[in-house]
Each structure stands twice: as structure tokens, then as C-alpha cells.
Amino acid sequence: MFFNIFIYMNQEEIRKILSIAKTFKNYIESEDPGIKTLNNLKRISDNDHLVNVLFSKLNTHREKVKTIFATYFMIRNPKIPTNGLVKIISNLYEYQIQIFTELTKKTGDCSYCDGGGQEGCYECDGEGQVECPSCNGLGKEDCYECDGSGKEDCSNCDGSGEETDYDDEGEDIEVECSSCDGSGKEACSNCSGEGNYECNECDGSQNVSCSDCGGEGDVQCSNCDGSGEEESTEDYFNINYMSIVVLGSKIKKFEDTDMTLEKFEELNANDGAFSYELTIADYNDIDDYDYEDRMQMEDFSDDFVKIGEVLKL
């Protein structure tokens, strides 16, 4: 006969929980005799296929937790009465722990590159092109044959401006060169008289690709080394989360309490309120929190714990 004072569960729910707990206990003892911890029972209920099938008859997370506790106390004390089990599973509390562990710095988008990991190339001012060093940005180079004059010695008179002819008597005389009109010069055959030619380095475009950025215009950010992130100048705590179920309302006195991590571990080891505890979710697996996962260090210099909301299961 179950007591009506346990308003959180009806008799049908109690009967189902205790029935599944008994089957779970028998399975545990047949597979691996000996007393199990609450967290071992939870691990088995999460990973064992047959136990999963058994627990599929439970409708809620709350019923699963109560079944694990009932199984644990059946194993510890095979003669425990039904009303004793009902009292136990009707007096469970779940509370959330925030664990603040020191973290050196908080990272954010690099202020130099706005998180892109790149910054404008200093050498080319972000253009990707620089003035051609071969022609000094002119697109043309002086002809090496004529030193840019566009002229070279006349090939007919070798630059003398004169050539040999004959007078009426057949004597040799020097006359003005007919090829260069006496100037001794003719258009340079190398540059066709232009005095320069298209620069081979830049093909006349006056610019070449910047060697520092490979013509991209951007280089790896010097502030963040291309990561796109930088550390803040302030120290922060990293916040992890863990939910724990304990037996007994004594836990309520710790609600909204801040304490050092060392003090929490001492409390967890010595206080009777924590004598029977079940870790519901390891903090590494909880990733659905919307708020900031770090907090700036203010009043605390050591790792600390904050016990948050306490819920009756």
C-alpha cells in the first residue's frame, strides 16, 4: 500500500518504477555481481541495449532517475521495504552547478583584420601591383645599343659623315655621306630610332605583381598571424555546467551559493546531503546554453563553484 502524501507520483507510476528497478537489479547482479554506484548504473542504462529496451517503458527523464535510485537502494539493501523506496525516490532534488575555472584570456575577432586573418599589403598599399623596378614604372627601357638616343653610327660611313667619291679627273675625294646626309648617324637598328623599347619585365604595363603579397593585395595579418583572433587584455573564467541529483532537501541550503572549487569538493566529500549523488550530465556534454560561456574575473581570484536552481524531481 503506497502513501498518498507523495503528491509527485501516482501509484501507477510508483509501481512501474519499482517493477523496472527490480528487473534492472536482477540483470545487474546476474551480469556483474556486486554493489554498483549510481553513476555506473546510469552509464549501463545509457549504453546497454537490453537495459535501454527495459528503460524505454519509462516516459520521462525524471522516471529514469528515480528508477536508477530505486535500483541502487535495492542492491545496497535487498530487504528495504516498499515504503522506504517510495520515500527515497520521492525525496530527490536536481540542481545545476556552474564551475568557473580560470582561463588566461578571452579571444575575439582580431582588431587589425576584423577576424579575416588578412590585412592590406604595406608594400603595394593593397593594390597587388607595384611600379616595375626594371623600367621605373615607365613601361619602356632605354635601348642599350644607342643609350636611348635612337641613333647609331652610320653603317655606310662608320660615323664619319663622309664617303669616298671620284672627281672629274678620276681622283678620290671625300664627299658628304649619302646615307646619313653627313650627320654620321642613322636610326638605331635595335630600337628603330625610338631610343627605347617595351619593357620585358612588365610588358609595357608599367607595373608588376607585388612579391610580398603575390599580387593578392592582402597578406597574413601580422597581429593574429592569420588566425583572425586575438586575446583580450582582461582575465576571464571559463564556465562549465553539470547537473547533479541528490537525495534529501538539505541541498536547498546551498542554493545560489558561491564557493571555491576546493570548498565544494570538500562539501561533496563530507556533507550528508551529497552522500548519494548522480551526475545527470557531464558539463562537457551540455552545449545548449544561450548565454556567454565566459565571465570576466571580478571578485574571485581562484576557481569557484556556483550552485544554481534546485528542482524537486
SVG drawing of the C-alpha trace seen along z (x, -y; Angstrom):
<svg xmlns="http://www.w3.org/2000/svg" viewBox="-3 -67 96 81">
<polyline fill="none" stroke="black" stroke-width="0.4" points="0.0,0.0 1.5,-3.3 1.1,-6.6 -0.9,-9.4 1.5,-12.0 3.8,-11.6 2.0,-14.0 4.6,-14.0 3.9,-10.4 0.7,-8.4 0.5,-4.7 0.7,-3.5 3.9,-5.5 5.4,-4.2 4.5,-0.6 6.1,-0.9 9.3,-2.5 9.8,0.2 9.0,3.0 11.6,1.8 14.1,1.2 13.7,4.8 14.3,6.1 17.3,3.9 18.7,5.0 18.4,8.7 20.0,8.0 22.9,6.2 23.5,8.9 23.4,11.6 25.8,9.9 28.3,8.4 27.6,9.2 28.3,6.6 27.1,3.1 27.1,0.5 27.5,-3.2 24.7,-5.4 26.8,-6.7 27.7,-3.2 24.0,-2.4 23.3,-5.4 26.2,-4.5 24.7,-1.0 21.2,-2.4 22.6,-4.7 24.8,-2.1 23.4,1.4 20.9,2.3 18.8,4.6 18.6,2.1 17.7,-0.6 14.8,1.6 13.8,2.0 14.0,-1.7 12.0,-2.6 8.9,-1.8 9.7,-4.9 8.1,-8.1 10.4,-10.8 13.9,-11.7 12.5,-12.1 11.2,-8.5 14.6,-7.2 16.4,-8.9 14.0,-7.6 14.4,-4.1 18.2,-4.3 18.0,-5.4 15.4,-2.7 17.7,-0.1 20.7,-1.4 19.0,-1.1 17.6,2.4 21.1,3.5 22.5,1.9 19.7,3.2 17.8,6.2 15.3,6.1 14.4,2.4 10.6,2.1 8.5,0.7 7.5,-2.4 11.2,-3.0 11.9,-3.0 9.0,-5.3 10.3,-7.8 13.7,-7.8 12.5,-8.3 10.1,-11.0 12.8,-13.0 15.2,-13.6 16.4,-17.0 18.3,-18.0 20.5,-21.1 22.7,-22.8 26.3,-23.6 28.3,-26.2 32.1,-25.6 34.2,-28.7 37.7,-27.7 40.4,-30.2 41.2,-30.9 44.1,-33.2 42.4,-35.3 39.2,-35.6 39.6,-35.5 37.7,-37.6 37.9,-38.9 41.3,-40.5 41.1,-44.3 43.6,-44.6 41.8,-42.4 38.3,-42.2 38.6,-38.5 39.5,-37.9 43.1,-36.9 44.4,-39.2 45.5,-42.8 46.3,-45.1 49.8,-44.7 52.1,-47.5 54.4,-47.2 51.7,-47.7 49.2,-49.5 46.7,-46.7 46.8,-47.2 48.6,-43.9 50.8,-45.7 54.0,-47.8 56.0,-50.0 58.1,-47.9 61.7,-48.2 63.2,-47.4 61.8,-50.5 60.9,-52.6 57.3,-52.5 57.7,-53.9 56.8,-50.8 59.8,-51.3 63.6,-50.9 66.4,-52.8 67.9,-51.0 71.2,-49.5 72.6,-49.9 72.1,-53.6 71.8,-54.5 68.4,-55.9 69.4,-58.4 67.7,-56.4 70.8,-56.9 73.9,-54.8 76.9,-55.3 76.1,-55.3 76.9,-51.9 77.9,-53.5 80.4,-56.0 81.2,-54.4 80.1,-57.7 82.5,-60.0 79.7,-61.7 81.8,-61.3 82.2,-58.8 84.8,-58.4 83.8,-59.6 85.7,-60.5 86.1,-63.9 86.1,-64.6 89.7,-63.6 89.0,-60.3 90.8,-61.3 89.5,-60.1 87.7,-62.8 85.7,-62.8 82.1,-63.9 79.1,-64.1 77.7,-60.6 74.7,-60.0 73.2,-57.7 73.3,-60.0 73.5,-63.3 76.8,-64.0 75.5,-63.6 77.4,-60.3 74.3,-58.9 71.4,-56.8 68.3,-55.3 69.3,-52.7 68.6,-49.3 67.8,-47.8 65.1,-50.2 64.1,-51.5 65.1,-55.0 62.8,-55.2 65.6,-55.3 63.7,-52.8 61.6,-49.6 58.8,-47.9 60.0,-46.7 60.4,-43.0 59.7,-42.8 56.2,-44.4 55.4,-44.0 54.9,-47.8 52.2,-47.9 54.5,-49.9 53.6,-47.6 54.4,-44.1 52.8,-41.8 53.8,-42.6 56.2,-40.0 55.2,-40.5 51.5,-39.5 51.8,-37.6 49.5,-40.1 46.6,-39.5 46.8,-42.8 46.5,-41.2 49.0,-39.4 48.6,-37.4 47.7,-39.7 50.8,-40.5 48.7,-40.9 47.0,-37.5 49.3,-35.5 46.3,-34.8 44.1,-33.2 41.6,-36.0 41.5,-36.1 43.3,-37.9 43.3,-37.6 41.7,-40.3 43.8,-42.2 41.5,-41.0 41.3,-37.7 38.2,-35.6 36.7,-32.5 35.6,-29.6 32.2,-28.3 31.3,-24.7 28.0,-23.1 26.9,-20.0 23.6,-18.7 23.5,-16.5 20.7,-14.6 20.9,-14.2 18.8,-12.6 17.3,-14.9 16.2,-18.5 19.2,-19.5 20.7,-20.6 18.4,-23.6 20.5,-25.5 23.2,-25.7 21.0,-27.3 22.6,-30.4 25.8,-29.9 29.2,-30.9 32.1,-28.9 35.6,-28.0 36.1,-24.8 38.1,-23.4 35.3,-24.1 32.8,-22.5 34.8,-19.3 35.2,-19.2 31.4,-19.6 30.8,-17.0 33.1,-14.6 31.9,-15.2 28.3,-16.5 25.5,-14.0 23.4,-15.8 25.8,-14.6 26.0,-11.0 24.0,-9.6 24.5,-11.6 24.0,-11.0 25.7,-13.1 22.9,-13.7 25.1,-15.3 28.8,-15.8 29.4,-19.5 31.4,-18.7 28.1,-17.4 26.0,-20.5 26.1,-22.8 22.6,-24.3 23.2,-27.3 22.4,-30.6 24.4,-32.9 28.1,-33.8 30.4,-30.8 33.0,-33.0 32.8,-35.6 35.2,-38.4 37.1,-37.9 35.9,-40.4 35.8,-39.3 37.3,-35.9 41.0,-35.0 40.5,-31.2 38.4,-28.6 34.9,-28.6 31.5,-26.9 28.1,-28.4 25.2,-26.2 22.1,-27.4 18.5,-26.4 17.3,-23.4 14.4,-21.4 12.3,-18.7 12.1,-15.6"/>
</svg>
